[in-house]
Amino acid sequence: MFGACYTTGMSSAPRLDALTVDEYLAGESRAERKHEFVDGVIYSMVGGSNAHALIATNITGLLHAQLRGSRCRVFNSDAKVRIRRGSSTRFYYPDASVICTPNRPQDTFNDHPVVVIEVLSESTRRTDENEKRDAYLSIDSLLVYVLVEQETAAVVVHRRTEIGFSREVWSGVDATIPLPEIGCSLPLAEIYLGVGLPPS
């Protein structure tokens, strides 16, 4: 379904037979598994653990409940985010995203997230903390980028300020992350509900 530009990691890949955006979107609409796209190269997404899925679901549920009646909506990991910088185009599937200015309902991606959330795992940590972070923080609409640990109650928040993005660390199940940008908050006890973390 896809051409030669296919790989299973986020490391460097040859740019032979690079796919166009239209080719990627057409192929992805028929694909049995999800792929991310970076400048013509596609990357197969690896399935996450039960803990990963539960944390992402908890976060999506928390935000959905708090955003009821708001113009903003939370999207799960089935919704892509498109990032365009100059001639570069990327499509990522964040674990959760909050969109206040959505694309058309028939589109399969959004361009203007205000919050992006990734649940870290060993296979994705490097890209989530580096390449994806840099790409997400380049989006003009983005206000908050959240990185959630799986094996301990700890969250890193990159928050837009007047002089750029600041980095905050929240840890312990008694902590609550304020998200005044969208009128929400994320208690860590609720993020990790049912995950069965070892005692701190």
Secondary structure, DSSP 8 states (H G I E B T S, - for coil): ---S-EESSSS----TT---HHHHHHHHHH-SS-EEEETTEEEE-----HHHHHHHHHHHHHHHHHHTTSS-EEE-TTSEEEEEETTEEEEE--SEEEESS---TT-SEES-EEEEEEE--TTTHHHHHTHHHHHHHT-TT--EEEEE-SSSSEEEEEEEETTEEEEEEEESTT-EEEETTTTEEEEHHHHTTTT-----
